[in-house]
Every structure is written in C-alpha cells, then in structure tokens.
Amino acid sequence: MESRQNPLAIPELVDHCISLLSGDGPWSRADLLSCCLVARSWVQPSQYYLFYSPEDLAIRGSTSISQLFDTLIENPHLIRYVRSLTIPSATIMGKMCRIPFAHLQRVVIRTDLEDLEQWEGEGVKPQLQQILSISSLRVLHLCGNVDLPFFHPFFKNLSPTIQHLSLSLRYPWNEEDFAVPQASVSSLSLKSLVLSLDSDEGTQSLDNALFYPFDILNLEALSVSHPFYIHWDSIPKHTKESLRVLNIYIKYSTPVDLSSFPNLTTLRLDNLTCPSCVSTILSSIPSPRTIRTIVLGVNCFFEDSDWAPLDSLLSSFECSSPPMIEYETPRQEHDELRSEFPILMSQNRFRVIYHSDHSDWWEEMVYKI
C-alpha cells in the first residue's frame, strides 16, 4: 500500500494555513502563539507572522511595544521576521536602533513639531539614519505634522530601494522647506507618492511639493489628499503617461482633465458631494478607455436625491469594458447601499468596500505595484 505524506508536514501548506490567522482579529495573537506549540515545523511560520509587524502585535495584545523590543533584543533569532516598523517616539527610537534589522520593508515615522526638540535631545538622528538606510526598505511614511527641514539631512542617504513614499506635511509650509539641492538627495525613483496636509484649515498649492526632489518621471500611483490645491498642468507629461493609479481630493483640486492620463486603470475620487462633480470628471476620460475601476472614497457624501442620478450616470459609461464601481464605507451598510444602485447591480458592476480611511485602500492597491 502506497504511503501518503501527512499534509501537516508539507511546509507550503502549513505556512498558508497559519497565514490565515494573521488578520486583525483579537484572536490572532493567541492562535499564533498556540501554533508555535503544535510541532517544531510550525514554529518558524508562526513566529514570522507574530513578529512581521511588532506594533500590530502590541496593539492586539497586552504587551507594550517597549516590551516587544526587549524580547527582540533578548532573542535575536526573531529579528529576521520583522518587516514593518512604526517609530512613535524618540524614546522608543533609542531602543529600536540597538536591534540590527536586516529585512525591513516598511517604516512609519510618527512625529509632530512639538516632538522635534525631544528627538534632538535624545540624539537619535544617527540612529534614525541607520534605519532609513536599510537596503531592503521599500515603503516610507512620514506621518503626523511633518517638518521637512528636520528630515533634510536624512534624504541624502535614504535607501535607494525605497519605491513608495508618503508625506503628511505641516500647514502652512514655507518655500525654503523645499529648498534641497538635487545633488544632496538620494536617487529615489518612486513608484508611488502620497501627499497630504495635516490640517483641515485653508488650502495650499502643491506645485512645489510635487517636484520635491525625487524622481517622479516613472511614477505609477499618485495620491493628492486633504486640502491641497494642485495645478495639474504642472505635472510632467511623462509622469501623467506613466500613472496607472490616481487618487484625488475633489474639493480643492483644479478641474482634472483625465485625457492627459492615457494609461490610468484605477481612479479614486474622494470628498464628492454631488453627481455633477462625477459627470465633469468622467466626461474627460479619453477613448479608448483604460480605466477598469472607479472608487468613490470613504469621504464622499451624497443626499438621498443624488442616488438615482449617480446610478444612472455611472451605469451609462460607454465603452466595451465598462469599469467596476466601488463604493467605500466606514460602516457595515452593504445591503442598504446596494439598493441605491439598482442599474449598476443589474450589470454586476457595483460593490461596497469596507474601509476606515484612505490609507487602507492605498496600501491594498498600490503596494502591489
């Protein structure tokens, strides 16, 4: 009789099964810890998902982020599993930089103007530069009320492997904030760029920020969110032609002529308040139409009287392969929203997506590039 291999001994199958436990639920951490005790072959994949993002592990459990880093220092074999890192303060930064991370792919730095004096006092600049120079780094977020001049010294030695950059800037900024000579900046050829303003007050032109000094000629995804005013004509023609994903915040943007984005496949519109805004933008889509997905962002708000015109407008998209329409919502109201789009539903071109904010959508969509 032919012997059969125990499926629990197949590494690829074990890894896939354990990966299903690495979601956002409160049970994930306990389940992954239990998996470590099942068999020796289960230890490594369980530890990989446990320590992939230490801050997520701290949020879901009772362990503090500081205790987690102590664990990594005491058990250096676990360091190789860390791929994502959030730096919340100068105090934590000092402990982080004692850890020789070698496989980091994503770094998030959360800082405000009030924190900069503390960062200077802790003397963490050399340590931060060490983190930002890791050769495996692909994604960098500068979150909070970012003061660009503070980060100027780091740009010269950024890891050249960074492809996805997100900047949340302070308001208002000054012209000298962008006065960084190109020669003093690491040669980053970005695939995606997010620019947002950490303020709900006023507007500010984005023209300087778009050229702030990275290579965006081959940019494939651009997100301009929150109160920015952008002159779309200031974007280089080559960049427009290379863009495949575009997210725009409608309220403050100048009218967008989508005919200058001939290879766009995904369009996300945020802060929409009336069907006429949608009509104006969609009417500029060039032919042949390459757009496969149109997303109505989580900050879109429509009156009850707008649903029928919006359904009619989006369902009458004239092309051989009309795009899928995705409507984001922060609440579990899928059935209610589906009933507002009967024509799109009959065409199987409408789905409701649960997202809490823009960053959820961006990471799912763009970091696959």
N, C-alpha and C positions, 0 to 999 in steps of 0.2 A: 504494500500500500504506500502510495506516494505521500511523503510528509509535507505538511504545509507550514509556511512560516507564520509565526504569531504576528498578527497585524500591529500589535503594540510594540513590536521590536523593529518596525520599519521607521527609520529616523524621519523621513519626509512626512509620513502620516502623523507621527507623534507631534512634530512641530506644527503641522496645520491644525490639529485638534486643540493644542494648547494656545495657539494664536487666537482662537475663538473666545478665549477667556480674558483677553487683554483689552476689553472695551472700557466704557466709562462707568459701569455699574459699581455699586459699593461692594458687591460680592467678589469682584475680580481679584483683589489682592489676597483675600483668604483662600480663594480657589487655587491661585498660582502657588501660594505657599504650600498648600496641600499636595499639589502636583510634584513638588520637589521631593516629597517623601514616598512617592509611589514606587519609583525604581531609579537606579543610577542613570539610566538613559534618558530619564525625564528631567534631570536636574538642570542640565545646560539650557534647553529651550525655555524652561520655566524661569530661570534666572535672567535670561535675555529679555523677556517681556516684563519682568518685575523691575528691572533697572534700566530699561530703554529710556525712560524719562523720569528721573528721580523725583522731580517736583510733583508730577501726577500721582506718584506712589504716596507722597506725603499728604496730598490733598485727600486721597481716598481712604487713607488710614489714620491712625492716631500718632504716627511717628512724625516728628518735626523734620524739616528739611536739613537742619543742622545735624541732627542725629543720623540721618541718612548718609551725609557726607563723612561723618565719623566712621560709619560702617564701611564705606568705600576705602577710607584710609587704612582701616584695620584689616580689610580683606581685599587686597589689590587685584586679585583674580577677577573681581566683579567689575572693575573699571572698564574692561573691554566691551561690556554690554551697553554702556551709556552712549546714546546717540543724540539726545535732546537735552538742553540745559537752559534753565531760566536763572538769571542773576538778579535777585531782588534788592540787594543792598551791598554796601561796601564791606560790612562785617562778614557776610556770607562769602563775598568775593575772596577775602583773605584765606578762608578755609578751602574754597574751591581750587585755588591755584597751587595748593600743596598736592593736588591729585594730578598725575600725569595722563590726562585724557589723550587718547590717540585716534579715536574713531568718531569724534563728534561730527554731526552733520547739521545740527540746528542750534543756534544760540539766540536767546531772547534776553535783552538787557532792559530792565525797567528802572528808569531814573527820572527824577524831577529836578528843576532848578535848585530847589532847597537842598537836595542831596549832594550837589556837586562839591560843596565845601567839605562835607564828610568824606567823599571819595578822595579828595586831595589830601585830607588829614590822615586817612588810612594808608596812603602811599600805595594805592592799588593799581596805578597806571601801568607799571611794568608787568604786573600780573595779568591785567586785562589784555594787554597786547599779546601776551603769551597765548591766551585763549583764542583771540581773533586771528592768530597766525597758523592755527592748526590746519594741516594740508587736506583734511577730509571735509572741512566746513563747506556747506552748500547754501545754507539759509541763515540770514542775519536780520533780526528785528531790533530796531532801536525804538522802544516804546515809551509812553509817558510824555512829559513835556520836554522833548529832547532839545538840548542846547548844542547846536552843531559845532561852534568853536571849541568846545570841550573835547569833541571827538576828532578834530582835525589831525592831531599827532598820530592817531591810530590808522588813518586811511593810507598812509604810505606803506605800511607793512601788513595790510589785510591779506588774508589767504587768497591767492588768485583763483581758487576753486569756487569762491562764492558766486552763485548764479542768481540768487533770489534775495532782494534787498527790500526791507520795509522801513520807512522813516515816518515817525509821528512827531511833527515839528512843533516848536513852541510858537505862540502867537503874541504879538507880531514878531516877525524876524527882521533882521537888518540886512542891507545889501552886503555888508562885509562878512556876514555869516557864510556866504558862498564864495568868498574870495580865497580860493585854494588853488594854487597853480597846478595845472595838469601834471607837471613833472613830479610833483610831490605826492601823487596818488597812485596806489596800486592799480595795475591794469586789469580792471574788472570788466569782463564782457557779460553784462547782465542779460538773463532771460526773462526775468520779471521784476517789476518795480511797483511798490505801493507808496503813495504819498498821501498823508492825511494830516490834519491840523487838530491839535489837542485843544480845541476851543469851539464853542457854539456862537461866538460873538464875531460879527463883522466878516469880511472876506479879504482875501489876499491873492494877488496874482501869482501864478505858479510858474511863469515862464523861466525864471532863473533856476528854480528847483529842478526842472526837467533836464537842464544841462549840467547840473551839479555833479562833480566832474567825473562821471563814469561813462563807460562806453555803452550807449543805448541803441546803436545802429542796428543791432540784430535782436532787439527786444521783441519777445513773443507775447508778453502779457503786461498790461498797464492798468493800474487802478488809481483813480483820482477820486478820493472820497472826502466827505465833510467840507466845510466852507472854503472851497478854492475857486478861484476864477481863472480859467485857462483859455489862452488863445490857441486854438487847435492848429492854426496856420504856422505856429512857431515850432511844431514838431517836425523833425526832418522827414522828408519824403520816404527815404529808405526805411525809417523806423515804422512809418504808417503801413508800408507794404509788408513788413515782416510781422506785424501784430496779428495774433490769432485770437487773443482774449482781451476784451476791453470792458472795464467796469467804470461807470461814471455816475457822479452825484449830480442830478439834474438841476437843482435849484440855482446853483451859482455858475454853472458852466455856460460858456457861449454856445450857440447852436452848433450841433455836431453834424458835419456832412460826411456820412458814412461811405460815400462814394470814393473817398480818399483812403479807405481801408479795404482794399480789394480782397484780402485773404482772411478776413475776420470770420471765425467759426462760432465764437461764443460772445454774446453781448449781454451784459448785466446792467440794468437801469435801476438806480436807487433814488428814493425820495420823490417818486412820481406821485402826482395828486390829481391828474385828470387825463382822460383818454386822448385829448388833443395833443398833449406832450408826446405821447407814444406815436401818434399819427405823424407828427412833424419829423420825428427821428427816423421812423421806419420808411418814410417816403423817400429818404435819401440813400437807402440801401441799393448798391449797384446791381446790375444784371450782367452775367449770371450770378445768382445769389449763393454765396458760400456759407452763410450763417445757418448753423444747424440747431443752435439752442439760444433762446431769448429768456433771460431770467428777470423777473420782477422782484427787486430786492426787498429785504425784510423791513425797510423803512418806507415802503410805498403805502399810501393811504388813499382809498377811494370812497366816495359817497355811494350809498345804495343805488342811486340813479345812474352811476357810472358803469355798473357791472355789464349790463346788456350791450351798450355801445363798445365797451372794451372787448367783450366776447366776439362781437361781430367784426370788429377791426382786426383782431389777431387771427381769426379764422379765415379771413378773406385774403390772406397772404398769397400772392400769385407767383408761384414757381413750381417746378416739377417735384421738388422735395421740400415741402414747407417745414419750417423749424418747429421743434418741440418747445412748448411754453412751460416754464417752471415758475411757480409762484411760491416765494419763501414766506414762512410764517413762524413767529416765535412761540405759537400756541398750537395745541393739538386740536385743530378745527378742520381737518381734511375734508370730511363729508360736506360740511357747510360751504366751503369754498368751491368744491367740485360742482355743487348745484348752481353756482352763479355763472358757470361757463358751459352750458349745455351743448353749444355748437362745437366747441373745441373738444369736449368729452366724446361727442359722437364721431369725431375724426381721430380719436386716440392720440391727441396732441397736447394734452394738458396733464400736469402732475403737480402735486403740492409737496414741497420740501420743507422739512422742519430744520430751521437754523436759528440760532440765537443772535448772531451778528454776522457782519461781512467777513470777518476773518475765518469763520467756519467754511464758508463757500470757497474762499480764496485758496486755503490750504488744500482742500479736497481737489479742486480743479487744477490749479496752476503748478503745484509742486510735482505733478506727474510729468511735466514737460522735461 
